[in-house]
């Protein structure tokens, strides 16, 4: 019996463009090599683009040049400053139907289908190699409680001011030690509270600097509830970067 081929991980591409350009981009994606497993989604505004990235970081984001030129400069330019390892790139479809993807700094340009195939590969030259952030962060204002995972100890009351799909920053005068496994209940989410498991990834004590004491918590991915993901897509809850 022949071995089954390995299942390929699907690469997600998020495209910001006017609705009238969606069909042209869909045709470009249809011509990408069959060796690539890809999914593409369209949004029509910078706000929706950012909210989608918060909920589920893409392999890459594409901003159509014609849409970029017609949009509000400040809102559009903010999309290229996410400081994430995955890139947000400019793209265009020519009058002859050919597609092109480009990066400004450092400059790089390529054929649409070839570039999409390259982005779907690990270690692509299109990635932001100087950045390490996999998920987009946003500002929030909500309360939370934590205690050591697996314990029946008292809950410690804290506040969260930064949130991402894979973690958060807790404001606390006496933060838990680095590496501490936590049970965390996030309150004040639009859909109610969310309970997650995680561990302390970094700590800044009061003695360390004049900055507010806090710690970073990395979530266990299997514990992330839909309530949290829905909150990250709610513009009334998040403060967009």
N, C-alpha and C positions, 0 to 999 in steps of 0.2 A: 504493500500500500504506500502511495506517495505521501510524503509529509505535507501537512497543510502549511501554506505560506504564513509567515509571521504577520500578525495584525499590525498595521501601521497606525501610529498615533495621528489623529486628525489635527491639522493646523488651521487655526481660526484667523481669518482676515476681516478687519472691520474697515468699511469704506465710507467716508464722508463725501457725499456728492449730491447735487440736485437730482430730484427724482427723474428728470428727463434723461440723465446719463446712466441710470441703473442698468438698462438693457445692454448698453455698450460694454459696461464692465462685466456683466454676466457672460457675454460672449467671449471676453478675454479669459475669464476664469475657466470657461468650458474647454479652451484650447491648451490648458496646462497639462503637462505630461500625466498619463494615467498612473505613473509610478507614485504620484503624490496623492495623499488623502487630505483634501482641503474642504473647508467650509467658509463661506463668505456671507457677511451681513451688511446691509446698507442702513445708514442713518443720514438725516438731512440737516442736522444742526450741531454746532460744537458742544452744546450742553448734553445732547443725547449721546454723542461720541464719548464724552468723558464718563458719563454714567455707565455706559456699556463697558468701558475699560475698567471701571471700579468693580463691577460685578464679576467680570471674567476677562482677565488680561489676554489680549490676542497675541498671535504670533507676530503680527505687525499691523499697524494702522496705516491706511492710505487716505490722503486728502487730495481730492481732485483740484487741479490747478485753477480751472475756470470757476469752480465753487469758492475756492480760496480767495480769488481776486474780488469776487462780488460780496464776500462776507465782511463782517466787522473785524478790522485788523487786529485789535487787541485780543478778542475772543479766539480768533484763528491762530495767532502766533503762540498763544498759551499751550496749544496742543503739541507744539514741537519742543516743549520744555518740561516734559514729564519726568525726566531723569530716570528712565527705566531701561532695563537691558534690552527689551523689545523696542523696535524703532517705530516712530511715526514719520512716514515718508510722503513726498509729493508724487502725484501721478497725473497722467493725462492720456486721453485717447485722441489720436490725430484724425484729420479729415479723411485720411485714407484707411482708417480703421486700425492702424497700428497703435500699440500701447507702449508706454514708457514709464519707468519708475525712477525717481531721483532723490538723492540726499544732498543737502547743501554743505554740511560741515561734519567730517571731511567730504569733499565732493565725490559723488559716485553716481553713475547713471547706467541703466540697463534696460533691455527688452522686457516687456511686462511678463510674459510667460516664463522666461528664463529666470527672472528675478524672483518670482513667486516660488518657483521650484527650489531656488537657492535658499530662500528664507525658510522653507519647510525643512531644510536640513540643519542638524545641530552644528553649531560653530560657524554659522554663516558670516561672511564678511560684512553683511548689512547690519548685524547686531551692534548695539552700543557697548563695546567691549570695556569701556571705562566705568560703566555703571553696573551695579549689582542688584538693583531693586527689581524684583520680579512682579510685584503687584503695586498698583497705583494707590497712594494714600490720600485721605481727605480729612479735613477738619470736622469735628463733631462736638456736640455738647451733650453728654449723657453721664448718668451715674452708673456705678457698677459695684459688685461685691466679689471678694476673692477669699479663698481659703486653700490650704494645702490639699492637693488631690488625695482622695482616699481617707481623709480625716473627717471627724465629726466636730471639728473645732469651730470657734466663733468666726463669723464672717467679718471681713475687714472692709470698711466703706471707703471707696475711692471714686475718682472721676476719670473719664476718658476724654481726651481732646484730639486724638488722632486715631483713625481706624482704617484698616485695609482688609481685604479678603483673607489674608493669612496672619493677621496680627493687629495689635493696637499698642498705644502708649498710655500708660496709667500714671496719673498725677497722684503722688502719695508722699506724705512727710516721712513715712517709715516703710519704704518699698521692700518687698521680699528679696531674698538673696538671689544672685545669678544662678540659674539652673534649677530653681525650685519648681516642682510640678504643681500646677494650679488647677483648681476648679473655679471658673469665672462666670458670673452671672451679669450680663449686660442689661441694664434697665433703660427705659425711655425710648426704646425703638418704636417706630410707627406701628408695627404689628404685634407689639408686646415684648416681653423679655426673652433673652436667649441665653442658654447655659452651654458653655464650651469647656473643653479641656485644653491645656497648653502648658508652656513652661517659660520661665523668665529667661530672655535672651540677652538682656543688658540692663545695667542699673546705674543711675546717677544719684548719689547720695547728697545730702545737704552740705556735707563737708567738701564735696568735690569742686563746687563752683557756685557762682551767684545765680545760676539758672535754677528753675524750680525742680525739686527732687522728683524723679519719675523712674519708671522702668518700662522696658519693652517686653511684650508677651507674644510669643509665637504660638498660633493656634495649631492644635492637632487637626489635620485636614478632614479626617473622618468624623469630627465632632461638629463641623460647621453646619448650623441649621438654615433652612430657607428664610427664616425670619431675618437673619443677618444679611443675607444676599439681597433680599427685597429692600431692606433699609438702605443699602449702598446704592440702589437705583432710584431712591426717592429724593428728588431735588429739594423737598421741604426739610429734609433731615441733614443731608450732607452739605458741607461748605466746599464747593468745588475748588480744586487746585488751580 
